[in-house]
Amino acid sequence: MNLVLPLVGLAVVAWLVPWMLGKLLPEGVIWLLVNGVLSALLLAVVAAAGFVWLYGEAGGVVWREAPWHFVLLSAKAGIVWGPVMVLSLSALPKRWKEVVW
């Protein structure tokens, strides 16, 4: 259970972030790519913050001494949030009203 809840939470956030950005950004292929880049950056930050939180009291110490450790962990967590984010992005064009895919 200690591993399942953070993974499910990260997957849910990976689905919601592109969906919410899709509501804010205009329709179009270029904006879909912008959404993907912004979503990836935001999810990388969320994953790194999640790892700092999971580390507990040691998270602050590790962050001060080796912040790249959390960047690498966040990149490795991309195996979880990356495919979910791509699926969420691929579902956005079917709801476009003004631009044809």
N, C-alpha and C positions, 0 to 999 in steps of 0.2 A: 504494500500500500504506500510505502514511502517513495516509491519510484513512479507509481501509476498516476497519482494525483498531479504532480508537477508536469508530467508528460501530457496528460489530458488537458490541463490548464493551458499549456503552451500551444497545443493543437487548436484549442478553442480560440485563443488570442490570434493565432495564425490565420484562422478563418475570418474572424471579425475585423481585423485591421484593414485588409484590402476592401472588404465590403463597406466599411465606414468611410474610407478614403474615396471609394467609388461614388459615394453619395455627395462628397464635397467637391471632387474634381469634375471638370467637364467631360462629356463623352468624346471618344475618339481613340484611335490606336496609339497616338503619341501619348495621350494622357493615361492610357492603360499601362504603357511602359513606365511613365513617371510614377504611377501608382505602385508598380512592381518594385521600383528602386526605393521609393519612400517606405514601402511596407517592409522590405528586406532590412533596411537600416533600422527602422523602429523595432522590428522583431529581434534583431541582433542586440539592441540595447536592452530590450525586455528580458531576453534570455540571460544576458550577462548580469543584469540586476537580480534575476531569479537565482542565479548561482551564488551571488554574494549573499543573498538572503538565506539560501539553503546552507551555506557555510556557517551561519550563526555568528557567534562572537569572533570567530577566526576570519570571517569574511572581510572585516575592516582591516585586519592586519595584513592579510594576503593582498588586498586591494592596494594598500600603501606600498608594499614591498615589490609586488609583481602583478601589476594590473593586466599585463598581457595574458596572464593565466586565464582570466575570465573571458578575455576576447577569444582565446583559443577554444575554451569550453563552449562559448556561444556559437562559434563557427561549427564546432562538432555537433551542436544541437540543431544545426541547420538540416540535418538528416531527418529530423522530426518536423520542424516548422516549414521547411522548404517545399516539400510536395503539397502540404495542406494549403500553403499560400498560393501556389501555382493553380491548384484546383479552384480556390476561391476567385482568383483573377480570371480564370477561364470561364467562370459562370457569369461574370459581369456583362459581357456584350449582349447576351440574350435579353437583358432588361433595358437596353438602350432604346430610347424613343426617337432621338433626333438623328443619330449617325448610324449608317448601315455598316455592319461588320464586313 
